Amino acid sequence: MKPSPFFRTSGRVLAALAFSFVAACSDNTNPDDGNPDAGTGTPDSGTPTTPLYAFVAQVSADSASTSYVILTDKVDHTEPLSLANATEINGRALGSGIEKAGALFVSSSGSAVVTRYNVTADNKLEKAGEVSFAGKGLTTIGEYQNQFQFASDTKAYYFDGRTAQVVVWNPKDMSVTNTIPLPGMTIDGTVLSFASNPIRVGTKVLMPLAWRPAAGIGITKKAGIVVLDTATDTAQIATDDRCGYVRDGVVGSDGQVYLATEAYGAAVKRTAQANPDVPEPCLLKFDPQTATFDAAFYKSLGALTNGSATGSLLQGPTGTGYLRVLDETTYTVVEGTHPRVIASAVAWKWWKLDLKADMTAAALVDTLPASTGSSFLFHAGDRTLFTEFTNSSSTTNFRELTDQSGKLVATHSGLSFSFLQLR
């Protein structure tokens, strides 16, 4: 594929793409409010109005990671996206921002700095300031794009697990304005993981939490969620002790939030079925207005899918969600296999679940191909894309979820944890 004219030249040509890295369900050891014109401002008559998208790819080789910000004027590509002329960032980079606002905020595992890039008239990225979170105790930034949440063009949030706080910052003048402590988020002897797809309900950001033991293989029997109110900059944490690794959630037509064990948690249980200390994957219900779990609601995920290993819940059409179900007719679980390898297998099918109080079963969506268990959702206009990591986690595919076809729309070398429509 010829490099797109929208790419920005990097200082280094990629020398090696082969590496071994299991990416599903990476742990964090550590929709805007509907304003399409927030950010750098509504384009004037001299600014191009054609779409522009940023794919961020992380490539690892020789135990080091380099990321590449690829700009392109379309989502659909018949050839792999080229990394050769992309903007190069050291470490694991995340790109975040408000959709169609003309700005990309890039952070990296290499430091606690966030750099703002504005899109120029000739479709390049131009540095427009930076802000450091080091003064709040951070030394690095990770793990997922959506740990950055934007309330407006002047107020944004970063959820940090290592320091147990939310950093409040101004993306317009690139300054830190406040912090919100989250002391109840830390559990001794565990590693914390944030949701890859947090939930927005009105002015509230709901960030599910998951924990696993710091040593050995397992999951901690506790569900948690941070409820951040962007109107008051206050936050509270609610917990539930009935199951664990509840890291995915969607909003039902009843306005309630349904939370499920993620695919990694399901894989852990699949390898330790007889161990009563490993909780079964479950579905819980949470009221975002009262910030409480419904004590009367509990569903075994396996019971909804004929007893199969089931984990992760992704937003479907209104009032529905997609469960991920391991297809053991195409993938054999061998004793001793690490749960992350199982969660990364391209063997997790899609089952649709109607979110209602009397739900009894999910239904297979046979038009969607099996893919990796841990998927990230990204929006491009009215389209929803999901990712899968393939080729020993050296390639990321973007597939169509909107029409339930699973059509391959784009692919690139490396892992992708960030995608944003810039214009």
MIZATI-318945 format. One record per residue (C-alpha): residue in three letters; x, z, y. Coordinates in steps of 0.5 Angstrom, whole numbers, plus 500, padded with zeros to 3 digits. Example, Ala and Ser with C-alpha at 12.3 -4.5 7.8 and 13.67 -1.06 7.14 Angstrom:
REM residues 2
ALA525516491
SER527514498
END
This chain:
REM residues 423
MET500500500
LYS503498507
PRO503504512
SER497505516
PRO499504524
PHE496511525
PHE501514521
ARG507518525
THR514517523
SER517523519
GLY524525519
ARG525524512
VAL523520506
LEU520523500
ALA526523495
ALA522526489
LEU515527487
ALA515530480
PHE514538480
SER511543476
PHE506547479
VAL499550477
ALA495550483
ALA488552481
CYS486559484
SER492560488
ASP492567490
ASN493570497
THR498576497
ASN498577503
PRO463550520
ASP463551527
ASP457553530
GLY454546531
ASN458544537
PRO461537536
ASP464537543
ALA468543542
GLY476543542
THR479538547
GLY473535550
THR468530549
PRO472523549
ASP472519555
SER471512556
GLY478511555
THR479514549
PRO478511542
THR471512539
THR473510532
PRO474515526
LEU480519525
TYR482523519
ALA488528517
PHE490529510
VAL495535509
ALA499534503
GLN504539500
VAL510536496
SER514541492
ALA521539489
ASP527544487
SER523550488
ALA522548496
SER515545499
THR514540504
SER508538507
TYR506532510
VAL500530515
ILE497523514
LEU493520519
THR488515517
ASP482511521
LYS478511514
VAL476516508
ASP476511503
HIS482508500
THR484503494
GLU491505494
PRO494512494
LEU496514501
SER503514504
LEU507520505
ALA513516508
ASN511516515
ALA507522516
THR508528520
GLU513533516
ILE512540516
ASN517545512
GLY513549507
ARG506550505
ALA502547511
LEU495548513
GLY491544518
SER485547521
GLY480546527
ILE473544529
GLU471537526
LYS471531531
ALA474535537
GLY481531537
ALA485537536
LEU489539529
PHE492546529
VAL498546524
SER501553521
SER506554515
SER508559510
GLY515558513
SER513562519
ALA507566523
VAL506560528
VAL500556529
THR502549533
ARG496545536
TYR497538536
ASN492533540
VAL490526538
THR493521543
ALA490515545
ASP494511540
ASN492515535
LYS498520534
LEU499527534
GLU502530540
LYS504538541
ALA500541546
GLY502549545
GLU503554540
VAL502561538
SER505566534
PHE502572530
ALA508575529
GLY506581534
LYS501583529
GLY505584523
LEU505577520
THR511573517
THR507567514
ILE501564514
GLY497562508
GLU493560503
TYR487556505
GLN485552511
ASN478556511
GLN482562513
PHE482559520
GLN475560522
PHE473557529
ALA467560533
SER468555539
ASP474552543
THR476558546
LYS475563540
ALA478563533
TYR479567527
TYR485568522
PHE483572516
ASP490575513
GLY490579507
ARG497582507
THR496586513
ALA489587512
GLN486584519
VAL483578522
VAL487576528
VAL482573534
TRP486568538
ASN484563543
PRO485555541
LYS485553548
ASP490557551
MET494558545
SER494566545
VAL492572541
THR486576544
ASN485581539
THR485584532
ILE480586527
PRO482591522
LEU480591515
PRO483597511
GLY477597506
MET480590503
THR486593500
ILE486596493
ASP493599490
GLY496595484
THR492589486
VAL493582489
LEU488579494
SER485572494
PHE480570499
ALA475565498
SER477557499
ASN470556502
PRO467561506
ILE460561508
ARG457561515
VAL450564517
GLY448564524
THR454567528
LYS456571522
VAL462569517
LEU462571510
MET469571507
PRO468573499
LEU474577496
ALA477577489
TRP482582486
ARG487581480
PRO492586477
ALA499585481
ALA502585474
GLY500582467
ILE494577466
GLY487580468
ILE481581474
THR479587477
LYS472589476
LYS470589483
ALA466584488
GLY467584495
ILE465580502
VAL467581509
VAL462580514
LEU465578521
ASP460577527
THR463572532
ALA458575537
THR461582537
ASP468581534
THR466586529
ALA467586521
GLN464590515
ILE466590508
ALA461590502
THR463591495
ASP460591488
ASP463594481
ARG459590476
CYS464584475
GLY470581478
TYR473575482
VAL467573485
ARG470568490
ASP465563491
GLY458563494
VAL453559497
VAL446560501
GLY440559497
SER433557500
ASP431564501
GLY437565506
GLN440570501
VAL447568499
TYR449567492
LEU456569489
ALA459568483
THR466569479
GLU471563480
ALA473559475
TYR480563474
GLY476569473
ALA472565467
ALA478562464
VAL481570464
LYS475572460
ARG475566456
THR482568453
ALA480575452
GLN473575450
ALA473581445
ASN476585451
PRO471589454
ASP476591460
VAL475584462
PRO468583466
GLU464577464
PRO463572469
CYS457573473
LEU452571479
LEU450576484
LYS446576490
PHE447578497
ASP443579504
PRO447577510
GLN443581515
THR443587512
ALA450586509
THR448589502
PHE448587495
ASP442586491
ALA442592486
ALA437589482
PHE440582481
TYR445580476
LYS446574472
SER451572467
LEU454565468
GLY455564461
ALA447565460
LEU446560465
THR450554461
ASN449556453
GLY454561453
SER460556455
ALA466559460
THR463558467
GLY466560474
SER465557481
LEU459556485
LEU459550490
GLN454548495
GLY449543493
PRO443540496
THR438545499
GLY437551495
THR442549490
GLY449550487
TYR454547483
LEU457551477
ARG463549474
VAL463549466
LEU469548461
ASP468543456
GLU471545450
THR469538446
THR475535451
TYR479541452
THR482545447
VAL483552449
VAL490554445
GLU491562444
GLY496564449
THR495559454
HIS495562461
PRO488562464
ARG491558470
VAL493552466
ILE485553463
ALA483553470
SER487547472
ALA485543466
VAL481536468
ALA475539463
TRP470543468
LYS463539468
TRP458540474
TRP452544472
LYS446544478
LEU443551479
ASP436552483
LEU438558487
LYS431563486
ALA430569483
ASP427567476
MET433562475
THR434562467
ALA438556466
ALA443550470
ALA443543468
LEU448538467
VAL450533472
ASP452527467
THR454523473
LEU459527476
PRO466527472
ALA469533469
SER475535474
THR479541475
GLY476548475
SER478550482
SER475545487
PHE475545495
LEU470542499
PHE471538505
HIS466534510
ALA467527513
GLY461526517
ASP455527513
ARG459526506
THR462532502
LEU468531498
PHE471535493
THR478535490
GLU482535484
PHE489536482
THR492532477
ASN498529474
SER501536472
SER498538479
SER503533483
THR497529485
THR491530489
ASN484526488
PHE479526493
ARG472525490
GLU465524493
LEU460529492
THR454527496
ASP451522492
GLN453526485
SER457520483
GLY464523483
LYS467516486
LEU474517487
VAL475515495
ALA482517496
THR489520493
HIS496522495
SER502525492
GLY502533492
LEU497538493
SER492538499
PHE489544501
SER487541508
PHE483536511
LEU479535517
GLN476529521
LEU479529528
ARG475524531
END
